[in-house]
Amino acid sequence: MNQHFYNIQALRGIAVLLVIFFHITGVQIKSSVNYPLPEILQFGAVGVDIFFLISGFLMMTITQEIRPNTKAAGHFFKRRALRIYPMYWVVSIPIAYLLFFGSREVLAALKLNPDAVQRVQDLPIYLLKSALLLPQVNLPPLMISWTLIHEVYFYCAFTFLLLIPNRLRCSVLLAWSLATLLFWLALKPTQYQPISYLLCNPLTLEFTTGCFLAVLLRRITTISYNPRLIFLLGCITIVISWVLWTSKNNYEFPIADDRVLYFLLPCTLLMVGAVTMEQQKIYFYPVLHMIGDASYSLYLTHIIVLSIGRKLWKLQGFEDSLFNHLWFWPSLFTCALIVGVLSYRYIEKPLLQIGRTRRR
């Protein structure tokens, strides 16, 4: 199997587009009295679940031939840290500064809560944990980075996995998955118990499922099914799962065990379809691959662009008309894409290059 998966990178693009769609849909619903989008369209948060599956799949794929040793494990974690932290700091440090030292007017303009400072009891510890993406009761200043806290946990756990013989890694992953689920059911931790909530969170099963898929699809040499149908089935089941959830609950996206229960299988079908399509030389559109390359920058920056755009909407006093919505919100979506791609090209890529240079 290729070490660089074209379709997986395109799937990253699909995932980040879903997340942006989720946030812009939520913003538009709150901004319009007469023409709000249907809340049922907010299924885009499933992009996060796709990201977790992709992380597990890629981590298992790129390390399958690595023999257990501390040097390889350390090199792996260093690469992951250089991949995730520098760009995160570039985006989050200005937000943290504004949050704790900016005027209330600026905070309101950027849709930041000026009262958040009062909820932080120990500011230096809070900022340090936020910078290192460690679990804590209060979310980091860049609130969307809660997913990165899970990613760092996955990377730490996987680093230790590289110290185990290859033949035992699947068994350890299975044990990790079962232990996570059992402790979640037994302890039922809340977000006010941040360490337990992270270590026992069923979202870990999305990461380990991605790992298992990497092993399984590596062993399958003959495909007797149509991968396009598998991918389409994944898309359909995502919509069905969202409808089933909203029919019994409100339109808040499910969290933790409910999230895994409703969306692990649909996202798994997407992953299987994408990988096996590539095995049959069936590729996604190049634009999705380009967006996938910039997905991390897009993920970090889009919420800022949307917040500023929403403020501009209010400042300009646009009429709540169908015409204004039809041009403004697609334009804002496009601006979020442009800012993310430019951030990748001129900030993230140079930072990655510096990291590679220093590793040599």
C-alpha positions as CSV (number, residue, x, y, z in Angstrom):
1,M,0.0,0.0,0.0
2,N,1.2,3.5,-0.7
3,Q,2.6,5.5,2.2
4,H,0.9,8.6,0.8
5,F,-2.7,8.0,0.3
6,Y,-4.2,10.4,-2.3
7,N,-7.8,9.5,-1.4
8,I,-7.1,9.7,2.4
9,Q,-5.8,13.2,1.9
10,A,-8.9,14.1,-0.2
11,L,-11.0,12.6,2.6
12,R,-9.3,15.1,5.0
13,G,-10.5,17.8,2.6
14,I,-14.0,16.4,2.8
15,A,-13.8,16.3,6.6
16,V,-12.6,19.9,7.0
17,L,-15.3,21.1,4.5
18,L,-17.9,19.4,6.7
19,V,-16.6,21.1,9.8
20,I,-16.6,24.5,8.1
21,F,-20.2,23.8,6.8
22,F,-21.2,22.9,10.4
23,H,-20.0,26.1,11.9
24,I,-21.2,28.4,9.1
25,T,-24.6,26.7,9.3
26,G,-24.8,27.4,13.0
27,V,-23.7,31.0,12.6
28,Q,-26.2,31.6,9.8
29,I,-29.1,30.1,11.8
30,K,-28.3,32.5,14.7
31,S,-27.9,35.5,12.3
32,S,-31.2,35.2,10.4
33,V,-34.7,35.6,11.7
34,N,-36.6,35.2,8.5
35,Y,-34.3,32.9,6.5
36,P,-32.5,30.5,8.9
37,L,-31.1,27.3,7.4
38,P,-32.7,24.1,8.6
39,E,-31.0,22.9,11.7
40,I,-30.9,19.4,10.3
41,L,-28.1,20.6,8.0
42,Q,-25.7,20.7,11.0
43,F,-24.5,17.2,10.5
44,G,-21.1,18.5,9.4
45,A,-19.6,18.1,12.8
46,V,-19.0,14.5,11.7
47,G,-15.9,15.7,10.0
48,V,-14.1,15.5,13.4
49,D,-14.9,11.8,13.6
50,I,-13.5,11.3,10.1
51,F,-10.3,13.1,11.3
52,F,-9.9,10.7,14.2
53,L,-10.3,7.7,12.0
54,I,-7.8,9.1,9.5
55,S,-5.3,9.7,12.4
56,G,-5.5,6.1,13.5
57,F,-5.3,4.8,10.0
58,L,-2.2,6.8,9.0
59,M,-0.4,6.3,12.3
60,M,-0.7,2.5,12.0
61,T,0.2,2.6,8.3
62,I,3.4,4.6,8.6
63,T,4.7,2.6,11.5
64,Q,3.8,-1.0,10.5
65,E,7.3,-1.8,9.5
66,I,9.0,-0.1,12.5
67,R,10.6,-2.5,15.0
68,P,10.2,-1.7,18.7
69,N,12.9,0.7,19.9
70,T,13.0,3.9,21.9
71,K,14.7,5.9,19.2
72,A,12.0,5.2,16.6
73,A,9.3,6.0,19.2
74,G,11.0,9.2,20.1
75,H,11.4,10.2,16.5
76,F,7.7,9.4,15.8
77,F,6.5,11.6,18.7
78,K,8.9,14.4,17.7
79,R,7.5,14.4,14.2
80,R,3.9,14.5,15.5
81,A,4.7,17.3,17.9
82,L,6.3,19.4,15.2
83,R,3.3,18.7,13.0
84,I,0.7,19.9,15.5
85,Y,2.1,22.5,17.9
86,P,3.8,25.3,15.8
87,M,0.8,26.1,13.7
88,Y,-1.5,25.8,16.7
89,W,0.6,28.3,18.6
90,V,0.6,30.7,15.7
91,V,-3.2,30.8,15.6
92,S,-4.0,30.4,19.3
93,I,-1.4,32.8,20.9
94,P,-3.0,36.0,19.4
95,I,-6.4,34.7,20.5
96,A,-5.2,34.1,24.0
97,Y,-3.6,37.5,24.2
98,L,-6.9,39.2,23.1
99,L,-8.9,37.1,25.4
100,F,-7.0,38.0,28.5
101,F,-5.6,41.4,27.6
102,G,-7.8,42.8,24.9
103,S,-10.7,45.3,25.3
104,R,-14.2,44.1,25.7
105,E,-15.2,45.8,22.5
106,V,-12.5,43.8,20.5
107,L,-13.5,40.6,22.2
108,A,-17.2,41.1,21.4
109,A,-16.2,41.9,17.8
110,L,-14.4,38.6,17.5
111,K,-17.1,36.7,19.3
112,L,-14.9,35.9,22.2
113,N,-16.4,35.8,25.7
114,P,-14.8,38.6,27.9
115,D,-16.1,36.9,31.0
116,A,-14.0,33.8,30.3
117,V,-11.1,35.3,32.2
118,Q,-13.1,35.3,35.4
119,R,-13.7,31.6,35.1
120,V,-9.9,30.8,35.1
121,Q,-8.6,30.4,38.6
122,D,-4.9,30.0,37.8
123,L,-4.1,31.9,34.6
124,P,-0.5,30.8,34.2
125,I,-1.4,27.1,34.6
126,Y,-4.4,27.5,32.3
127,L,-2.3,29.1,29.6
128,L,0.5,26.5,29.9
129,K,-2.0,23.6,29.7
130,S,-3.7,25.3,26.7
131,A,-0.3,25.7,25.0
132,L,0.6,22.0,25.5
133,L,-3.0,20.8,24.7
134,L,-3.4,19.1,28.1
135,P,-6.8,18.3,29.5
136,Q,-8.4,20.8,31.9
137,V,-11.9,21.9,32.9
138,N,-11.8,25.1,30.8
139,L,-11.4,24.8,27.1
140,P,-8.4,26.5,25.5
141,P,-8.8,30.0,24.1
142,L,-9.1,28.5,20.6
143,M,-12.1,26.3,21.7
144,I,-12.1,24.2,18.6
145,S,-8.7,22.8,19.7
146,W,-10.5,20.4,22.1
147,T,-10.1,17.8,19.3
148,L,-6.3,18.4,19.3
149,I,-6.2,17.5,23.0
150,H,-7.5,14.1,21.9
151,E,-5.0,13.9,19.1
152,V,-2.1,14.6,21.5
153,Y,-3.4,11.8,23.7
154,F,-3.5,9.4,20.7
155,Y,0.0,10.3,19.8
156,C,1.3,9.8,23.3
157,A,-0.4,6.4,23.5
158,F,0.8,5.4,20.1
159,T,4.4,6.3,21.0
160,F,4.3,3.7,23.7
161,L,2.8,1.2,21.3
162,L,5.9,1.5,19.2
163,L,7.9,0.0,22.1
164,I,5.8,-3.2,21.7
165,P,6.6,-6.0,19.2
166,N,4.6,-5.7,16.0
167,R,2.8,-9.0,16.4
168,L,1.3,-7.8,19.7
169,R,0.2,-4.3,18.7
170,C,-3.3,-5.3,17.5
171,S,-3.9,-7.1,20.8
172,V,-2.8,-4.1,22.8
173,L,-5.0,-1.8,20.7
174,L,-7.9,-4.1,21.3
175,A,-7.2,-4.2,25.0
176,W,-6.9,-0.4,25.0
177,S,-10.3,-0.1,23.3
178,L,-12.1,-2.5,25.7
179,A,-10.5,-0.8,28.7
180,T,-11.6,2.6,27.5
181,L,-15.1,1.4,27.0
182,L,-15.3,-0.4,30.4
183,F,-13.9,2.4,32.4
184,W,-16.2,4.9,30.7
185,L,-19.2,2.7,31.6
186,A,-18.0,2.2,35.2
187,L,-16.7,5.7,36.0
188,K,-19.0,7.8,33.8
189,P,-16.7,10.8,34.1
190,T,-17.8,14.3,33.3
191,Q,-16.0,17.3,31.6
192,Y,-15.3,18.5,35.2
193,Q,-13.0,15.5,35.5
194,P,-10.9,16.4,32.5
195,I,-8.2,13.7,32.8
196,S,-10.7,10.8,33.4
197,Y,-12.9,12.3,30.7
198,L,-10.1,12.2,28.2
199,L,-8.6,8.8,29.1
200,C,-12.0,7.0,29.2
201,N,-13.6,8.8,26.3
202,P,-15.1,6.4,23.7
203,L,-13.8,8.7,21.0
204,T,-10.6,6.7,21.4
205,L,-12.5,3.9,19.6
206,E,-12.5,6.0,16.5
207,F,-8.7,6.3,16.6
208,T,-8.2,2.5,17.3
209,T,-10.8,1.6,14.6
210,G,-8.7,3.5,12.1
211,C,-5.6,1.5,13.3
212,F,-7.5,-1.8,12.8
213,L,-8.6,-0.7,9.3
214,A,-5.0,0.0,8.3
215,V,-4.1,-3.6,9.2
216,L,-7.2,-5.2,7.7
217,L,-7.0,-3.3,4.3
218,R,-3.3,-4.1,4.1
219,R,-4.1,-7.8,4.1
220,I,-6.9,-7.6,1.5
221,T,-5.4,-8.0,-1.9
222,T,-8.6,-8.8,-3.9
223,I,-11.6,-6.6,-3.7
224,S,-14.9,-8.2,-4.7
225,Y,-17.2,-5.2,-4.1
226,N,-17.7,-1.8,-5.6
227,P,-15.8,0.7,-3.4
228,R,-17.9,3.6,-4.8
229,L,-21.0,1.9,-3.4
230,I,-19.3,1.5,0.0
231,F,-18.4,5.2,0.1
232,L,-21.9,6.2,-1.0
233,L,-23.4,3.9,1.7
234,G,-21.2,5.8,4.2
235,C,-22.6,9.1,3.1
236,I,-26.2,7.8,3.3
237,T,-25.7,6.3,6.7
238,I,-24.3,9.5,8.1
239,V,-27.5,11.3,7.1
240,I,-29.6,8.5,8.4
241,S,-27.7,8.5,11.7
242,W,-28.1,12.2,12.0
243,V,-31.9,12.0,11.3
244,L,-32.2,9.2,13.9
245,W,-30.3,11.3,16.5
246,T,-32.3,14.5,15.9
247,S,-35.6,12.6,16.0
248,K,-35.0,11.6,19.6
249,N,-32.9,14.5,20.7
250,N,-32.3,18.1,19.9
251,Y,-30.0,19.4,17.2
252,E,-26.9,19.6,19.4
253,F,-24.4,17.2,18.0
254,P,-24.0,14.0,20.2
255,I,-20.8,13.7,22.3
256,A,-18.7,10.9,23.6
257,D,-20.5,7.4,23.6
258,D,-23.5,8.7,21.6
259,R,-21.2,10.2,19.0
260,V,-19.4,6.9,18.6
261,L,-22.6,4.9,18.6
262,Y,-24.2,7.0,15.8
263,F,-21.2,7.8,13.6
264,L,-18.4,5.3,13.9
265,L,-19.9,2.8,11.4
266,P,-20.8,5.5,8.8
267,C,-17.3,7.0,9.0
268,T,-15.7,3.6,8.8
269,L,-17.6,2.9,5.6
270,L,-16.3,6.2,4.2
271,M,-12.7,5.2,5.1
272,V,-13.0,1.7,3.5
273,G,-14.6,3.2,0.4
274,A,-11.9,5.8,0.0
275,V,-8.9,3.5,0.5
276,T,-10.3,0.7,-1.7
277,M,-11.2,3.1,-4.4
278,E,-7.6,4.1,-4.6
279,Q,-6.5,0.5,-4.7
280,Q,-8.6,0.3,-7.9
281,K,-7.0,3.5,-9.3
282,I,-10.2,5.5,-8.6
283,Y,-9.3,9.0,-7.3
284,F,-11.2,11.9,-5.8
285,Y,-11.1,15.3,-7.5
286,P,-7.7,17.1,-7.2
287,V,-9.3,20.1,-5.5
288,L,-10.2,17.9,-2.6
289,H,-6.6,16.7,-2.3
290,M,-5.5,20.3,-2.3
291,I,-8.0,21.2,0.5
292,G,-6.8,18.1,2.3
293,D,-3.2,19.3,2.3
294,A,-4.4,22.6,3.9
295,S,-6.9,20.9,6.2
296,Y,-5.1,21.6,9.4
297,S,-4.7,25.3,8.7
298,L,-8.3,25.4,7.5
299,Y,-9.4,23.8,10.7
300,L,-7.6,26.2,12.9
301,T,-8.4,29.4,11.1
302,H,-11.9,29.1,9.7
303,I,-13.8,29.8,13.0
304,I,-11.9,33.2,13.2
305,V,-12.9,34.1,9.6
306,L,-16.5,33.1,10.3
307,S,-16.6,35.2,13.5
308,I,-15.2,38.3,11.8
309,G,-17.6,37.8,8.9
310,R,-20.6,37.5,11.2
311,K,-19.5,40.8,12.9
312,L,-19.2,42.5,9.5
313,W,-22.7,41.3,8.7
314,K,-24.0,43.1,11.8
315,L,-21.9,46.2,11.3
316,Q,-23.0,46.7,7.7
317,G,-26.6,46.4,8.7
318,F,-27.4,43.9,5.9
319,E,-31.1,43.4,5.4
320,D,-32.3,39.9,6.5
321,S,-33.3,39.1,2.9
322,L,-33.0,35.9,0.9
323,F,-30.8,37.7,-1.7
324,N,-28.3,38.9,0.9
325,H,-28.0,35.4,2.4
326,L,-27.5,33.8,-1.0
327,W,-24.4,35.9,-1.7
328,F,-23.0,36.7,1.7
329,W,-22.7,33.2,3.4
330,P,-21.3,31.4,0.3
331,S,-18.8,34.3,0.0
332,L,-17.9,33.9,3.7
333,F,-17.4,30.1,3.2
334,T,-15.1,30.9,0.2
335,C,-13.1,33.5,2.3
336,A,-12.6,30.8,5.0
337,L,-11.2,28.5,2.4
338,I,-8.9,31.2,0.9
339,V,-7.5,32.2,4.3
340,G,-6.9,28.6,5.3
341,V,-5.1,27.7,2.1
342,L,-3.0,30.9,2.3
343,S,-2.1,30.1,5.9
344,Y,-1.0,26.6,4.8
345,R,1.1,28.0,1.9
346,Y,2.8,30.8,3.7
347,I,2.8,29.8,7.4
348,E,2.3,26.1,8.0
349,K,4.5,24.8,5.1
350,P,7.5,27.0,6.1
351,L,7.1,25.9,9.7
352,L,7.1,22.3,8.7
353,Q,10.1,22.8,6.5
354,I,12.0,24.4,9.4
355,G,11.0,21.4,11.6
356,R,12.3,19.0,9.0
357,T,15.6,20.9,8.7
358,R,16.2,20.9,12.5
359,R,15.5,17.2,12.7
360,R,18.5,16.4,10.4
